[in-house]
């Protein structure tokens, strides 16, 4: 699984820790926005006027990247997102890289939660070759797996049908056994990765509860 967002949002991350000696101070503002599927992660620095000294920008990016890798809503890597650091502040004595890294991670998590996050699942291209008299059983089984049937064509003159479908990978476990059962061992299939799609709300809830 992966995570992404469907909206844009801003959030502030501020990490202040006062101990007996020197404290820690990190503060930044981030904006998150979705990118097209497959475009990956992008970090942009638009902090102006020395609001945050240049030496702390890499720490902000590192904090963002670590949070992106860990995910926000269900612990899966965040993909296809642009993160822009555009403001913040610092303390002459207490600011350090660790404080800015923590602040950036806090801001990223809060921004993503505000930006309509979704869980993505891998969708597989599944081609099933099945004798004509088992076509109904084959399509019914794919439908029960949240499959989308795109096309059914004839193959040769042997009474074979070819089903072109897209099925979530999580629903394909045990498919070979089921296929042998409903076709009396006369069907076969091949499967390859197609793309990622948002999961339905009920499936997302199961994933977050650790049931899927």
C-alpha positions as CSV (number, residue, x, y, z in Angstrom):
1,X,0.0,0.0,0.0
2,X,0.9,3.7,-0.3
3,X,-0.5,6.9,1.0
4,X,-1.2,10.2,-0.8
5,X,-3.5,13.2,-0.5
6,X,-6.2,14.7,-2.7
7,X,-6.1,18.2,-1.4
8,X,-3.7,21.0,-0.4
9,X,-3.0,22.2,3.1
10,X,-0.6,24.2,5.2
11,X,0.6,23.4,8.7
12,X,3.1,24.8,11.3
13,X,5.6,22.7,13.1
14,X,7.2,24.2,16.2
15,X,9.6,22.3,18.5
16,X,10.7,24.0,21.6
17,X,12.4,22.2,24.4
18,X,13.8,24.0,27.5
19,X,16.2,22.0,29.6
20,X,18.6,23.0,32.3
21,X,21.2,24.2,29.9
22,X,20.9,25.0,26.2
23,X,17.4,24.5,24.8
24,X,16.1,23.5,21.4
25,X,14.1,25.6,19.0
26,X,12.9,24.7,15.5
27,X,10.0,26.3,13.7
28,X,8.7,26.0,10.1
29,X,5.6,26.3,7.9
30,X,5.0,23.7,5.2
31,X,2.5,23.4,2.4
32,X,1.6,20.1,0.9
33,X,0.0,19.5,-2.5
34,X,-0.8,16.4,-4.6
35,X,1.1,15.5,-7.7
36,X,-0.1,13.4,-10.6
37,X,0.0,9.6,-10.0
38,X,3.5,8.3,-10.5
39,X,5.3,11.7,-10.3
40,X,6.8,10.9,-6.9
41,X,8.0,13.2,-4.1
42,X,9.3,16.8,-4.5
43,X,10.6,19.2,-1.8
44,X,10.8,22.9,-2.5
45,X,12.4,25.6,-0.5
46,X,10.6,29.0,-0.7
47,X,11.7,30.5,2.6
48,X,12.6,34.1,2.0
49,X,14.4,36.8,3.9
50,X,16.4,34.6,6.2
51,X,13.4,33.6,8.3
52,X,15.3,30.3,8.6
53,X,19.1,30.3,8.1
54,X,20.2,28.4,5.1
55,X,22.1,25.8,7.1
56,X,18.9,24.5,8.6
57,X,17.0,24.0,5.3
58,X,18.6,20.5,4.7
59,X,17.4,19.5,8.2
60,X,13.9,20.6,7.3
61,X,14.0,18.5,4.1
62,X,15.4,15.5,6.0
63,X,12.6,15.7,8.6
64,X,10.0,15.9,5.8
65,X,11.6,12.9,3.9
66,X,11.6,10.8,7.0
67,X,8.0,11.5,7.7
68,X,7.1,10.8,4.1
69,X,8.8,7.4,4.3
70,X,6.9,6.5,7.5
71,X,3.5,7.6,6.2
72,X,0.9,9.5,8.2
73,X,-2.5,7.7,8.3
74,X,-1.6,4.0,8.2
75,X,2.2,3.7,8.2
76,X,2.7,3.4,4.4
77,X,5.1,5.6,2.3
78,X,3.6,8.8,1.1
79,X,3.8,9.2,-2.7
80,X,3.1,11.8,-5.4
81,X,3.3,14.9,-3.1
82,X,5.0,18.2,-3.3
83,X,6.1,19.7,0.0
84,X,7.0,23.4,0.1
85,X,8.8,25.0,3.1
86,X,7.9,28.7,3.0
87,X,8.3,30.3,6.4
88,X,9.5,29.7,9.9
89,X,11.7,31.3,12.6
90,X,14.8,30.5,14.6
91,X,16.6,31.2,17.9
92,X,20.2,32.5,17.8
93,X,21.3,30.1,20.6
94,X,18.8,27.3,20.8
95,X,18.2,26.4,17.1
96,X,19.9,23.3,15.7
97,X,19.4,20.8,13.0
98,X,17.7,18.2,15.2
99,X,15.1,20.8,16.3
100,X,14.3,21.8,12.7
101,X,14.1,18.1,11.6
102,X,11.5,17.4,14.4
103,X,9.6,20.6,13.6
104,X,9.4,19.7,9.9
105,X,8.2,16.1,10.7
106,X,5.4,17.5,12.9
107,X,4.4,20.1,10.3
108,X,4.3,17.4,7.5
109,X,2.1,15.1,9.5
110,X,-0.3,17.8,10.4
111,X,-0.5,19.2,6.9
112,X,-1.2,15.7,5.3
113,X,-4.0,15.1,7.8
114,X,-5.6,18.3,6.7
115,X,-5.2,17.5,3.0
116,X,-7.7,14.7,2.6
117,X,-5.3,11.8,2.8
118,X,-6.1,8.5,1.1
119,X,-4.6,5.0,1.0
120,X,-3.6,3.7,-2.4
121,X,-3.5,0.0,-3.3
122,X,-1.7,-1.8,-6.2
123,X,-4.1,-2.7,-9.0
124,X,-3.1,-5.7,-11.2
125,X,-3.8,-6.4,-14.8
126,X,-5.3,-9.9,-14.8
127,X,-5.9,-11.8,-18.0
128,X,-7.9,-15.0,-17.6
129,X,-8.3,-17.6,-20.4
130,X,-11.3,-19.8,-19.7
131,X,-13.5,-22.3,-21.6
132,X,-16.8,-20.7,-22.7
133,X,-19.0,-22.8,-20.4
134,X,-17.1,-21.5,-17.3
135,X,-17.2,-17.8,-18.3
136,X,-20.0,-16.9,-15.9
137,X,-18.1,-18.5,-13.0
138,X,-14.9,-16.7,-13.9
139,X,-16.5,-13.3,-14.2
140,X,-18.5,-13.8,-11.0
141,X,-15.3,-14.7,-9.1
142,X,-13.5,-11.6,-10.4
143,X,-16.4,-9.4,-9.5
144,X,-16.4,-10.8,-6.0
145,X,-12.7,-9.7,-5.7
146,X,-13.6,-6.0,-6.5
147,X,-12.4,-6.7,-10.1
148,X,-13.3,-4.5,-13.0
149,X,-13.9,-6.4,-16.2
150,X,-12.8,-4.4,-19.2
151,X,-13.2,-6.8,-22.1
152,X,-14.1,-10.4,-23.0
153,X,-12.9,-11.7,-26.3
154,X,-12.8,-15.0,-28.2
155,X,-9.6,-16.9,-28.6
156,X,-9.4,-19.2,-31.6
157,X,-12.0,-21.8,-32.5
158,X,-11.6,-23.8,-29.3
159,X,-14.4,-22.2,-27.4
160,X,-12.0,-20.2,-25.2
161,X,-12.8,-16.7,-23.8
162,X,-10.2,-14.2,-22.7
163,X,-11.2,-11.9,-19.8
164,X,-9.2,-8.6,-19.5
165,X,-9.6,-7.2,-16.0
166,X,-8.1,-5.0,-13.3
167,X,-8.1,-6.4,-9.8
168,X,-6.7,-5.1,-6.5
169,X,-3.6,-7.2,-5.6
170,X,-4.9,-7.7,-2.0
171,X,-8.0,-9.6,-3.5
172,X,-5.9,-12.0,-5.6
173,X,-4.5,-14.2,-2.9
174,X,-5.8,-17.7,-3.3
175,X,-7.0,-17.0,-6.9
176,X,-5.1,-19.9,-8.5
177,X,-6.8,-22.4,-6.2
178,X,-10.3,-20.8,-6.7
179,X,-9.8,-20.8,-10.5
180,X,-8.9,-24.5,-10.6
181,X,-12.0,-25.2,-8.6
182,X,-14.5,-23.2,-10.7
183,X,-13.0,-24.3,-14.1
184,X,-12.2,-27.9,-13.2
185,X,-8.6,-27.1,-13.8
186,X,-9.1,-25.9,-17.4
187,X,-8.6,-22.1,-17.0
188,X,-5.3,-20.2,-16.6
189,X,-4.3,-16.6,-16.0
190,X,-1.4,-14.2,-15.9
191,X,-1.1,-11.1,-13.8
192,X,1.1,-8.0,-13.9
193,X,1.2,-4.7,-12.1
194,X,-1.0,-2.0,-13.6
195,X,-1.2,1.1,-11.4
196,X,-2.2,2.4,-7.9
197,X,-5.8,3.5,-7.1
198,X,-7.4,4.8,-3.9
199,X,-9.1,2.1,-1.8
200,X,-12.8,2.3,-0.9
201,X,-13.6,3.8,2.5
202,X,-14.6,0.4,4.0
203,X,-11.3,-1.2,2.9
204,X,-9.3,1.8,4.1
205,X,-10.9,1.3,7.6
206,X,-9.9,-2.4,7.6
207,X,-6.3,-1.5,6.6
208,X,-6.0,1.1,9.3
209,X,-7.3,-1.5,11.8
210,X,-4.7,-3.9,10.7
211,X,-7.2,-6.4,9.3
212,X,-6.0,-6.3,5.7
